[in-house]
Amino acid sequence: MDGNRRVLFARVPRGLPVPEDFGWDTVAVPSPGPGQFLSRTLWLSLDPYLRNVMKGHALYGVALRPGDPMYGETVAQVVESRHPQFEPGEIVVVKNGWQEYALSDGQGVRRVDPALEPVSTALGVLGMPGLTGYAGLVYLGAPRPGQTVLVSAATGPVGSTAGQVARLTGARAVGIAGSDEKCRYAVDELGFEACVNRRAGDLPAAIRRACPDGVDVYFDNAGGEVLGAALANLALHARIVLCGMIEAYGMDTPPAGGPFLGPVVAARATIKGLVVYDHFHRMAEMQKVIGRWIREGEFRYREDVTDGLEQAPAAFCRLMQGDNFGKTLVRVAAAT
Ligand SMILES: NC(=O)c1ccc[n+]([C@@H]2O[C@H](COP(=O)([O-])OP(=O)(O)OC[C@H]3O[C@@H](n4cnc5c(N)ncnc54)[C@H](OP(=O)(O)O)[C@@H]3O)[C@@H](O)[C@H]2O)c1
């Protein structure tokens, strides 16, 4: 171990993040004290909420100061342990942040069984984003068979899960995505019945063509204009699951006005806010259901992998521009 390379939080981005919002250093690899273990980061998860963490949003309970290692969830391998429940060699999900090594006291750490799916899936489809799509769709959206479920950011880990769960439970899934290539993937690989390119103009009309009987459940990962276009197409008694507002994550103050809510009244619709932390007790249920669908070939996932910790800032900037295609991951090291 020749040192612990770390990507640091340098400053709060203005608008979309740029690589200069991050710094670098190398420090000594720490040694575990009693009740701690040291783990080596194998995979780093890049998630949109990290942009909100960088501006100090209270929801996440993380206060980053300039010079701190960037925060984030990782899959890591235990290398040295003075913790009674963790053995060297074990693979865990732990919040190491954007660095090669970190200490943990075991709080909130989850073991990963490498014999099941590839361990990277513990950060995507079989981890927090998968749980968000699954629990939000099943418990808040609750579509009935035959109903139309519209999902934005449809090819990302949250949206692709919500859409496929909708399809596999008998609903009609329609996606919204940021390119024709993503839309083709949503239909051909993920089994959405249709997918609308949000950048192709007149989004409300395109949604109307794809959802002629209206939208019974809208699973929103975008906010802003995309949300407004979905609201213009609600069926009677629609449910709207507000999951993410990525359009606003780069804004210093909330957008003035926001989408027109008149259609919510006319449709007698219900709007529900989703925070995945409320559903962590459903992680095992989600992994059982989706794990089985993956093994049966009914459910697909896609990863957007970048190699090397030094590439993490650039990969995060790409994610926040919507240029990722699948779950955004950085491969930091191979397991031994
Ligand atoms: N509520 C919760 O507890 C919870 C938990 C996890 C995630 N989330 C939220 O769920 C959403 C999806 O997360 P994910 O991890 O699956 O990410 P993701 O879909 O892999 O990536 C985000 C996607 O958002 C779209 N996007 C980016 N900028 C946009 C803009 N200005 N306007 C509209 N769309 C834009 C892009 O997709 P297209 O270009 O294809 O549209 C981009 O690929 C995010 O908003 C995230 O914050 C919420």
The ligand as a Tripos MOL2 file, in Angstrom:
@<TRIPOS>MOLECULE
LIG
   48    52     1     0     0
SMALL
NO_CHARGES

@<TRIPOS>ATOM
      1 N1        -35.9120   10.1450   -3.8330 N.am      1 LIG1
      2 C1        -34.8820    9.3570   -3.5510 C.2       1 LIG1
      3 O1        -34.7400    8.8220   -2.4490 O.2       1 LIG1
      4 C2        -33.8740    9.1060   -4.6510 C.ar      1 LIG1
      5 C3        -32.9380    8.0700   -4.5360 C.ar      1 LIG1
      6 C4        -32.0610    7.8500   -5.6050 C.ar      1 LIG1
      7 C5        -32.1180    8.6570   -6.7400 C.ar      1 LIG1
      8 N2        -33.0300    9.6600   -6.7900 N.ar      1 LIG1
      9 C6        -33.1510   10.5160   -7.9700 C.3       1 LIG1
     10 O2        -33.5470    9.6990   -9.0600 O.3       1 LIG1
     11 C7        -33.1110   10.2910  -10.2710 C.3       1 LIG1
     12 C8        -32.3930    9.2630  -11.1240 C.3       1 LIG1
     13 O3        -31.2270    8.8230  -10.4300 O.3       1 LIG1
     14 P1        -30.2270    7.7820  -11.1020 P.3       1 LIG1
     15 O4        -29.1990    7.4580  -10.0820 O.co2     1 LIG1
     16 O5        -31.0080    6.6790  -11.7130 O.co2     1 LIG1
     17 O6        -29.5380    8.6740  -12.2160 O.3       1 LIG1
     18 P2        -29.4430    8.4740  -13.8170 P.3       1 LIG1
     19 O7        -30.8030    8.2690  -14.3610 O.co2     1 LIG1
     20 O8        -28.3930    7.4890  -14.1510 O.co2     1 LIG1
     21 O9        -28.8640    9.8790  -14.2600 O.3       1 LIG1
     22 C9        -29.6070   11.0350  -14.2090 C.3       1 LIG1
     23 C10       -30.3620   11.2490  -15.5250 C.3       1 LIG1
     24 O10       -31.1870   12.3910  -15.3940 O.3       1 LIG1
     25 C11       -31.4340   12.9510  -16.6680 C.3       1 LIG1
     26 N3        -31.1350   14.3820  -16.6220 N.ar      1 LIG1
     27 C12       -29.9510   14.9880  -16.3950 C.ar      1 LIG1
     28 N4        -30.0610   16.3220  -16.4250 N.ar      1 LIG1
     29 C13       -31.3650   16.5730  -16.6970 C.ar      1 LIG1
     30 C14       -32.1260   17.7650  -16.8620 C.ar      1 LIG1
     31 N5        -31.5660   18.9920  -16.7560 N.pl3     1 LIG1
     32 N6        -33.4420   17.6550  -17.1180 N.ar      1 LIG1
     33 C15       -34.0260   16.4420  -17.2200 C.ar      1 LIG1
     34 N7        -33.3650   15.2690  -17.0690 N.ar      1 LIG1
     35 C16       -32.0460   15.3370  -16.8090 C.ar      1 LIG1
     36 C17       -30.4930   12.2360  -17.6490 C.3       1 LIG1
     37 O11       -31.2490   11.2270  -18.3050 O.3       1 LIG1
     38 P3        -31.8930   11.4710  -19.7760 P.3       1 LIG1
     39 O12       -30.9160   12.3540  -20.4940 O.co2     1 LIG1
     40 O13       -31.9880   10.1210  -20.3590 O.co2     1 LIG1
     41 O14       -33.2070   12.1270  -19.5630 O.co2     1 LIG1
     42 C18       -29.4830   11.5640  -16.7130 C.3       1 LIG1
     43 O15       -28.9080   10.4450  -17.3290 O.3       1 LIG1
     44 C19       -32.2370   11.4850   -9.8780 C.3       1 LIG1
     45 O16       -33.0200   12.6650   -9.9490 O.3       1 LIG1
     46 C20       -31.8750   11.1680   -8.4520 C.3       1 LIG1
     47 O17       -31.5390   12.3070   -7.6990 O.3       1 LIG1
     48 C21       -33.9000    9.9050   -5.7640 C.ar      1 LIG1
@<TRIPOS>BOND
     1     1     2 1
     2     2     3 2
     3     2     4 1
     4     4     5 ar
     5     4    48 ar
     6     5     6 ar
     7     6     7 ar
     8     7     8 ar
     9     8     9 1
    10     8    48 ar
    11     9    10 1
    12     9    46 1
    13    10    11 1
    14    11    12 1
    15    11    44 1
    16    12    13 1
    17    13    14 1
    18    14    15 2
    19    14    16 1
    20    14    17 1
    21    17    18 1
    22    18    19 2
    23    18    20 1
    24    18    21 1
    25    21    22 1
    26    22    23 1
    27    23    24 1
    28    23    42 1
    29    24    25 1
    30    25    26 1
    31    25    36 1
    32    26    27 ar
    33    26    35 ar
    34    27    28 ar
    35    28    29 ar
    36    29    30 ar
    37    29    35 ar
    38    30    31 1
    39    30    32 ar
    40    32    33 ar
    41    33    34 ar
    42    34    35 ar
    43    36    37 1
    44    36    42 1
    45    37    38 1
    46    38    39 2
    47    38    40 1
    48    38    41 1
    49    42    43 1
    50    44    45 1
    51    44    46 1
    52    46    47 1
@<TRIPOS>SUBSTRUCTURE
     1 LIG1         1 GROUP 0 **** ****
